[in-house]
């Protein structure tokens, strides 16, 4: 295995190359990011055309940015995309014009409780534009009028996905998935693809692999849905364990979120290995409906044994989705240990498989007095905005409100075998919110 010193040098080298690129769901900087990753390990890259239907979703138009800034009365750039790509709301459409301070304020996002932080925000599926800035920057807006220019393109193109498949003695495979769609953030972006690439490189060195391994690099949500649309049947046949790999390297934290199955080979192996660690803060959680691409792999039509490996559980660290998530807060020792942990997990899976471990099967009992909701779109999450059902967030812009949470839980657990009462018990959401959410989803003919 690579030495710690060599890993640190290589990691920081590629980190610095990737850092300034404006990654998003699509675009030239995302392609450049995949090319840089291919220097670590030979990944196979393919493009999916805009407009391609993937389950309930459609691959979006390609987005690229040339420049974006705000000028004050002295013709000085007070907000500039070139200085920090988090300043521009992701997928902002082109715009040019003079705006009053009052009108401009409606297009600005900042965090009063984190006055030095530039927040991260997107408008992927709604044609809009906006800027993000620190609250301290906003306080300097004293003029009556400001000139805004966004030189971006949103047009037919393609979405980039890469993978490396390493065959073993058997076709049964282990999956590691990461996303490549966030701009300049360290833990909540670059830690995932870089660790996944270095991990793939280590696995490629093993000459007599027993299992086959698949490593996927794709934009969050739409990427995993697209991959499942093309290769979901194959994964259902061969996948024995999988992990979404993101948000790593925070302090001495390690967190594992189980697959929906809960006691799959991958779940048991990960928990066993993590529980052996000393001097580290370990958190193990059951599957829940907030999170990343594990939601798609665990959707009702697939229910694959895919959990999530990250540092702080549910991304609960103060720098999350802001410019404060930078190289300064990365724990390189933690990142190096992450690779060793994964290697040990893979060994543990092999041992469990040799001992013919099988997950438990629950017996099914249906109570005629209870409601059993059925989600009619089961392969990947439904694109709810398409049906004019919108997620609403609390003031922190991270936590969904009660009704949104209810919708999310119904989407993932309404298999016609799980009662509304049981979903309420698992989710800890009051029955009244679940019933209200079900009424909305039934009205849109998404549920029955």
C-alpha positions as CSV (number, residue, x, y, z in Angstrom):
1,X,0.0,0.0,0.0
2,X,1.1,3.6,-0.7
3,X,3.1,5.1,2.2
4,X,1.5,7.9,4.2
5,X,4.1,10.5,3.0
6,X,3.7,9.6,-0.7
7,X,-0.1,9.6,-0.3
8,X,0.0,13.1,1.3
9,X,2.2,14.5,-1.5
10,X,0.1,12.9,-4.3
11,X,-3.3,13.9,-2.6
12,X,-2.3,17.5,-2.2
13,X,-0.9,17.7,-5.7
14,X,-4.2,16.6,-7.3
15,X,-6.2,18.5,-4.8
16,X,-4.6,21.8,-5.9
17,X,-5.2,20.9,-9.6
18,X,-8.9,20.2,-8.9
19,X,-9.6,23.0,-6.5
20,X,-10.2,26.0,-8.8
21,X,-12.4,24.2,-11.3
22,X,-16.1,25.0,-11.4
23,X,-17.6,21.5,-11.2
24,X,-21.3,21.1,-11.6
25,X,-23.8,18.6,-13.0
26,X,-22.2,19.2,-16.4
27,X,-19.7,21.4,-18.1
28,X,-16.1,21.7,-19.2
29,X,-14.6,22.0,-15.7
30,X,-16.3,18.8,-14.7
31,X,-14.7,17.1,-17.8
32,X,-11.3,18.5,-16.8
33,X,-11.8,17.1,-13.3
34,X,-12.4,13.6,-14.7
35,X,-9.2,14.0,-16.8
36,X,-7.2,14.9,-13.7
37,X,-8.6,11.9,-11.8
38,X,-7.6,9.7,-14.7
39,X,-3.9,10.6,-13.9
40,X,-4.3,8.7,-10.7
41,X,-6.1,5.7,-12.1
42,X,-7.2,4.9,-15.7
43,X,-10.9,5.6,-15.6
44,X,-13.2,5.1,-18.6
45,X,-15.2,8.3,-19.3
46,X,-18.5,8.5,-21.2
47,X,-20.9,11.3,-22.0
48,X,-24.7,11.2,-21.8
49,X,-26.5,13.6,-24.1
50,X,-28.7,16.4,-22.7
51,X,-32.4,15.4,-23.0
52,X,-31.8,11.7,-22.4
53,X,-34.6,10.2,-20.3
54,X,-33.3,8.3,-17.3
55,X,-36.1,6.8,-15.3
56,X,-38.3,9.7,-14.1
57,X,-35.6,12.3,-14.8
58,X,-34.0,13.9,-17.9
59,X,-30.3,14.7,-18.3
60,X,-30.1,18.5,-18.1
61,X,-28.6,21.0,-20.6
62,X,-24.8,21.6,-20.2
63,X,-23.8,24.7,-18.2
64,X,-20.6,26.6,-18.6
65,X,-19.5,30.0,-17.2
66,X,-17.1,32.5,-18.7
67,X,-17.4,35.4,-16.2
68,X,-19.8,36.7,-13.5
69,X,-19.5,39.8,-11.3
70,X,-21.2,42.7,-9.6
71,X,-19.9,46.3,-10.1
72,X,-20.5,49.2,-7.7
73,X,-20.9,52.8,-8.6
74,X,-17.1,53.2,-8.9
75,X,-17.0,50.5,-11.5
76,X,-15.2,48.2,-9.1
77,X,-15.9,44.4,-8.9
78,X,-17.2,43.8,-5.4
79,X,-18.3,40.2,-6.1
80,X,-16.3,38.2,-8.7
81,X,-16.7,34.6,-9.9
82,X,-13.1,34.5,-10.8
83,X,-12.0,35.0,-7.2
84,X,-14.3,32.3,-5.8
85,X,-16.6,30.2,-8.0
86,X,-19.0,29.8,-5.0
87,X,-20.0,33.4,-5.6
88,X,-22.3,32.3,-8.5
89,X,-25.4,30.2,-7.9
90,X,-24.8,27.0,-9.7
91,X,-26.6,26.8,-13.1
92,X,-27.3,30.5,-13.2
93,X,-28.6,31.7,-16.6
94,X,-27.0,34.7,-18.4
95,X,-28.0,38.1,-17.2
96,X,-26.8,41.7,-17.7
97,X,-28.3,44.8,-16.2
98,X,-28.4,47.7,-13.7
99,X,-30.4,46.9,-10.6
100,X,-31.3,48.8,-7.5
101,X,-29.9,47.5,-4.2
102,X,-33.4,46.5,-3.1
103,X,-34.0,44.4,-6.3
104,X,-30.5,42.9,-6.2
105,X,-30.9,41.8,-2.5
106,X,-33.5,39.2,-3.7
107,X,-30.8,37.6,-5.8
108,X,-28.2,37.5,-3.0
109,X,-27.6,34.6,-0.5
110,X,-25.6,35.0,2.7
111,X,-25.4,33.6,6.2
112,X,-25.7,36.0,9.1
113,X,-24.6,33.3,11.6
114,X,-21.4,32.6,9.6
115,X,-20.4,36.2,8.5
116,X,-17.2,35.2,6.8
117,X,-18.6,32.2,4.8
118,X,-19.8,32.2,1.2
119,X,-22.6,29.7,1.0
120,X,-23.0,27.1,-1.7
121,X,-26.3,27.3,-3.7
122,X,-27.7,25.9,-7.0
123,X,-30.7,26.3,-9.2
124,X,-30.3,23.2,-11.3
125,X,-33.9,22.6,-12.4
126,X,-35.3,26.2,-12.3
127,X,-34.0,28.8,-14.8
128,X,-32.8,31.6,-12.5
129,X,-29.7,33.4,-11.4
130,X,-28.1,34.6,-8.2
131,X,-25.0,35.4,-6.3
132,X,-23.6,34.1,-2.9
133,X,-21.5,36.2,-0.7
134,X,-20.4,36.5,2.9
135,X,-22.5,38.6,5.3
136,X,-19.5,40.8,5.9
137,X,-19.3,41.4,2.1
138,X,-23.0,42.2,2.0
139,X,-22.7,44.8,4.7
140,X,-20.4,46.8,2.4
141,X,-23.2,47.2,-0.2
142,X,-23.9,51.0,0.3
143,X,-24.7,52.1,-3.2
144,X,-28.3,52.6,-4.6
145,X,-27.5,50.8,-7.9
146,X,-25.3,47.9,-9.0
147,X,-24.4,46.5,-12.4
148,X,-24.7,42.8,-12.8
149,X,-23.1,40.6,-15.5
150,X,-23.3,36.8,-15.9
151,X,-21.8,35.4,-19.0
152,X,-22.9,31.8,-18.9
153,X,-24.2,29.3,-21.4
154,X,-27.0,26.8,-20.8
155,X,-27.3,24.7,-24.0
156,X,-27.6,21.1,-25.4
157,X,-24.4,19.2,-24.5
158,X,-23.7,16.2,-22.3
159,X,-23.1,15.0,-18.7
160,X,-19.9,13.3,-17.8
161,X,-19.6,10.0,-15.9
162,X,-16.5,7.9,-15.4
163,X,-15.9,4.4,-14.0
164,X,-13.2,1.8,-13.6
165,X,-14.2,-1.9,-13.5
166,X,-11.6,-4.3,-12.0
167,X,-12.6,-8.0,-12.7
168,X,-11.9,-10.6,-10.1
169,X,-12.2,-14.4,-10.0
170,X,-16.0,-14.1,-9.6
171,X,-18.5,-11.7,-11.2
172,X,-20.0,-10.8,-7.8
173,X,-18.8,-7.2,-7.2
174,X,-18.2,-4.5,-4.7
175,X,-19.1,-0.9,-5.7
176,X,-17.7,2.4,-4.6
177,X,-19.5,5.5,-5.8
178,X,-18.5,9.2,-5.5
179,X,-19.8,12.4,-6.9
180,X,-18.0,15.1,-8.9
181,X,-20.4,18.0,-9.1
182,X,-19.5,20.5,-6.4
183,X,-17.2,23.5,-6.9
184,X,-14.4,24.6,-4.6
185,X,-15.1,22.7,-1.4
186,X,-12.7,20.2,0.3
187,X,-14.5,17.8,2.5
188,X,-17.9,17.9,0.7
189,X,-16.4,17.4,-2.7
190,X,-12.7,16.7,-3.3
191,X,-12.2,14.2,-0.5
192,X,-14.7,11.7,-2.1
193,X,-13.4,11.5,-5.7
194,X,-9.7,11.6,-4.6
195,X,-10.1,8.9,-2.0
196,X,-12.1,6.8,-4.4
197,X,-9.4,7.2,-7.1
198,X,-6.6,6.3,-4.7
199,X,-8.6,3.3,-3.4
200,X,-9.2,2.0,-7.0
201,X,-5.4,2.3,-7.6
202,X,-4.7,0.2,-4.5
203,X,-7.3,-2.5,-5.6
204,X,-5.8,-2.5,-9.1
205,X,-2.4,-3.6,-7.6
206,X,-4.0,-6.8,-6.2
207,X,-3.2,-9.5,-8.8
208,X,-5.5,-12.3,-7.5
209,X,-8.7,-10.4,-6.7
210,X,-11.5,-12.7,-5.6
211,X,-14.4,-10.2,-6.1
212,X,-14.8,-7.8,-9.0
213,X,-14.7,-4.0,-8.1
214,X,-16.5,-1.1,-9.7
215,X,-15.7,2.6,-9.0
216,X,-18.0,5.3,-10.3
217,X,-17.5,9.0,-10.6
218,X,-20.7,11.0,-11.4
219,X,-22.7,14.1,-10.5
220,X,-24.9,13.6,-7.5
221,X,-28.4,12.3,-7.9
222,X,-28.8,12.6,-11.7
223,X,-25.5,10.7,-12.2
224,X,-26.5,7.7,-10.0
225,X,-30.0,7.7,-11.5
226,X,-28.5,7.7,-15.0
227,X,-26.1,4.9,-14.2
228,X,-28.9,2.8,-12.7
229,X,-31.0,3.5,-15.8
230,X,-28.3,1.9,-18.0
231,X,-26.7,-0.7,-15.7
232,X,-29.2,-1.2,-12.8
233,X,-30.2,-4.7,-13.9
234,X,-26.5,-5.8,-14.0
235,X,-25.9,-4.4,-10.5
236,X,-29.0,-6.1,-9.1
237,X,-27.6,-9.4,-10.4
238,X,-24.0,-9.0,-9.2
239,X,-23.7,-6.5,-6.5
240,X,-23.0,-7.9,-3.0
241,X,-21.8,-4.7,-1.3
242,X,-21.6,-1.0,-2.1
243,X,-20.5,2.3,-0.6
244,X,-21.1,5.9,-1.4
245,X,-17.9,7.7,-0.6
246,X,-18.0,11.4,0.2
247,X,-17.4,14.1,2.9
248,X,-14.3,12.5,4.3
249,X,-11.3,13.8,6.3
250,X,-13.2,15.8,9.0
251,X,-11.2,15.8,12.3
252,X,-11.0,12.2,13.7
253,X,-14.6,11.3,12.7
254,X,-15.8,8.3,10.9
255,X,-19.5,7.7,10.2
256,X,-21.3,4.9,8.4
257,X,-24.9,5.0,7.2
258,X,-26.4,1.6,6.6
259,X,-28.1,0.5,3.5
260,X,-31.9,0.2,3.7
261,X,-31.4,-3.6,4.0
262,X,-29.5,-2.8,7.2
263,X,-27.7,-6.1,7.7
264,X,-26.2,-6.7,4.3
265,X,-22.6,-8.1,3.8
266,X,-21.4,-4.5,3.3
267,X,-23.2,-3.2,6.4
268,X,-21.9,-5.9,8.7
269,X,-18.3,-5.7,7.4
270,X,-18.2,-1.9,7.7
271,X,-19.5,-1.9,11.2
272,X,-17.1,-4.6,12.3
273,X,-14.1,-2.8,11.0
274,X,-15.1,0.7,12.3
275,X,-15.8,-0.7,15.8
276,X,-12.2,-1.9,16.0
277,X,-10.9,1.6,15.7
278,X,-9.5,3.3,18.7
279,X,-9.1,7.1,19.4
280,X,-11.7,8.0,16.8
281,X,-15.2,9.2,17.0
282,X,-17.4,6.5,15.4
283,X,-21.1,6.9,14.4
284,X,-23.3,4.2,13.0
285,X,-26.7,5.2,11.7
286,X,-29.6,3.3,10.1
287,X,-30.8,4.3,6.6
288,X,-32.5,7.7,6.5
289,X,-34.0,9.7,3.6
290,X,-31.6,12.7,3.7
291,X,-28.2,12.1,2.2
292,X,-26.5,11.4,-1.1
293,X,-26.6,8.8,-3.9
294,X,-27.3,5.9,-1.6
295,X,-30.9,7.1,-1.8
296,X,-31.0,6.1,-5.5
297,X,-29.3,2.7,-5.1
298,X,-31.6,2.0,-2.2
299,X,-34.8,3.1,-4.0
300,X,-37.7,0.7,-4.1
301,X,-37.0,-0.7,-7.6
302,X,-33.4,-1.6,-6.7
303,X,-32.9,-1.8,-2.9
304,X,-29.2,-2.5,-3.5
305,X,-26.9,-3.2,-0.5
306,X,-25.3,0.3,-0.7
307,X,-24.4,2.3,2.5
308,X,-22.5,5.5,2.9
309,X,-19.1,6.2,4.3
310,X,-18.4,9.7,5.5
311,X,-16.9,11.7,8.4
312,X,-19.5,13.8,10.3
313,X,-22.9,12.0,10.3
314,X,-25.4,13.7,7.9
315,X,-22.8,16.3,7.0
316,X,-23.2,18.0,10.4
317,X,-20.1,20.1,10.5
318,X,-20.1,23.9,10.7
319,X,-18.2,24.5,7.5
320,X,-20.6,22.4,5.4
321,X,-21.7,23.9,2.0
322,X,-19.7,27.1,2.5
323,X,-16.3,28.5,1.5
324,X,-15.0,27.6,5.0
325,X,-14.9,24.0,3.7
326,X,-11.3,24.3,2.5
327,X,-7.9,22.6,2.7
328,X,-7.3,24.1,6.1
329,X,-9.9,21.8,7.8
330,X,-8.8,18.6,6.0
331,X,-7.3,15.9,8.2
332,X,-4.8,14.1,5.8
333,X,-4.1,11.3,8.4
334,X,-7.9,10.6,8.6
335,X,-8.0,10.4,4.7
336,X,-5.1,8.0,4.6
337,X,-6.7,5.9,7.3
338,X,-9.9,5.9,5.2
339,X,-8.2,3.9,2.5
340,X,-6.8,1.4,5.0
341,X,-10.3,1.0,6.5
342,X,-11.8,0.3,3.1
343,X,-9.2,-2.3,2.3
344,X,-10.0,-4.0,5.7
345,X,-13.7,-3.8,4.9
346,X,-13.2,-5.6,1.6
347,X,-11.2,-8.4,3.4
348,X,-14.0,-8.7,5.9
349,X,-16.6,-9.0,3.2
350,X,-14.6,-11.9,1.7
351,X,-14.5,-13.6,5.1
352,X,-18.3,-13.2,5.6
353,X,-18.9,-14.5,2.1
354,X,-16.8,-17.6,2.7
355,X,-18.8,-18.3,5.8
356,X,-22.0,-18.0,3.7
357,X,-23.5,-15.0,5.6
358,X,-27.0,-14.1,4.6
359,X,-29.1,-11.1,5.7
360,X,-32.2,-11.8,7.7
361,X,-35.6,-11.9,5.9
362,X,-38.6,-10.3,7.6
363,X,-41.9,-12.1,7.6
364,X,-44.7,-10.2,6.0
365,X,-47.9,-9.6,7.9
366,X,-50.5,-7.3,6.4
367,X,-53.1,-5.7,8.7
368,X,-56.3,-4.9,6.8
369,X,-57.1,-2.0,9.3
370,X,-53.9,-0.1,8.3
371,X,-52.9,2.0,5.3
372,X,-50.2,0.5,3.0
373,X,-49.1,3.3,0.6
374,X,-47.6,2.4,-2.8
375,X,-45.0,4.6,-4.7
376,X,-45.7,4.2,-8.4
377,X,-42.2,5.4,-9.4
378,X,-39.8,3.0,-7.9
379,X,-36.6,3.2,-9.9
380,X,-34.7,6.1,-8.4
381,X,-36.5,8.9,-6.6
382,X,-39.3,10.6,-8.6
383,X,-38.4,14.1,-9.8
384,X,-41.0,15.8,-7.7
385,X,-40.6,19.3,-9.1
386,X,-41.8,17.9,-12.4
387,X,-45.2,17.3,-10.7
388,X,-45.1,20.6,-9.0
389,X,-44.3,19.0,-5.6
390,X,-41.5,21.1,-4.1
391,X,-39.2,20.4,-1.1
392,X,-39.2,23.2,1.5
393,X,-36.3,23.8,3.8
394,X,-36.1,25.3,7.3
395,X,-34.2,28.6,7.8
396,X,-30.8,26.8,7.9
397,X,-31.3,25.8,4.2
398,X,-30.1,22.3,5.1
399,X,-33.0,20.7,7.1
400,X,-36.3,19.9,5.3
401,X,-39.5,20.9,7.0
402,X,-41.9,18.3,8.5
403,X,-44.0,17.9,5.4
404,X,-41.0,17.6,3.1
405,X,-39.5,15.0,5.5
406,X,-42.8,13.0,5.3
407,X,-42.7,13.1,1.5
408,X,-39.1,11.8,1.5
409,X,-39.8,8.9,3.8
410,X,-42.9,7.9,1.8
411,X,-40.9,7.9,-1.4
412,X,-38.5,5.4,0.0
413,X,-40.7,3.1,2.1
414,X,-44.1,3.0,0.3
415,X,-43.7,-0.5,-1.2
416,X,-47.2,-1.7,-0.5
417,X,-45.8,-3.9,2.3
418,X,-44.9,-1.2,4.9
419,X,-47.8,0.4,6.7
420,X,-48.1,4.2,7.3
421,X,-47.9,3.4,11.0
422,X,-44.6,1.6,10.6
423,X,-43.2,4.4,8.4
424,X,-44.1,6.8,11.2
425,X,-42.3,4.6,13.7
426,X,-39.1,4.2,11.6
427,X,-39.0,7.9,10.6
428,X,-40.3,9.4,13.9
429,X,-42.6,11.6,11.9
430,X,-46.1,12.2,13.2
431,X,-48.8,10.3,11.4
432,X,-50.7,13.5,10.6
433,X,-47.7,14.7,8.4
434,X,-47.5,11.4,6.6
435,X,-51.2,11.4,5.9
436,X,-51.0,14.9,4.6
437,X,-48.0,14.1,2.4
438,X,-49.7,10.9,1.1
439,X,-52.8,13.0,0.1
440,X,-50.5,15.4,-1.9
441,X,-48.7,12.5,-3.6
442,X,-52.0,10.7,-4.4
443,X,-53.5,13.8,-5.9
444,X,-50.5,14.0,-8.2
445,X,-51.1,10.3,-9.1
446,X,-47.6,9.4,-7.9
447,X,-48.9,7.1,-5.2
448,X,-51.9,4.9,-4.6
